[in-house]
């Protein structure tokens, strides 16, 4: 039996529609994958910043208070890290202050889609006078 010309036209239309639907699906999938990549990059950067701040605090709290003021620039990720210590006064509840306490602060300054950002973390350090 011979296929009619109109039957061949519908087969061609079916193929064109299938290819168009496939192309639209792939385009949407590529957009989703790009957003996932951007999100995971942002999470990786946040984790790097947290890790570096924790390390900076750990290293700096071993120093004398006068040496706790530092500034380091990381050109690879365009991050500026700073540390500084300030005397911290706490009343012990009996009317006298606890001595030799310092608030050590580590901060990082960077740019992202929202503009300039500053993240800061602090810890109390006891450094007795010698």
Secondary structure as UniProt FT lines:
FT   HELIX           5..60
FT   TURN            61..62
FT   HELIX           65..67
FT   STRAND          70..74
FT   TURN            75..78
FT   STRAND          79..87
FT   STRAND          90..91
FT   STRAND          97..98
FT   STRAND          101..112
FT   TURN            113..114
FT   STRAND          115..126
//
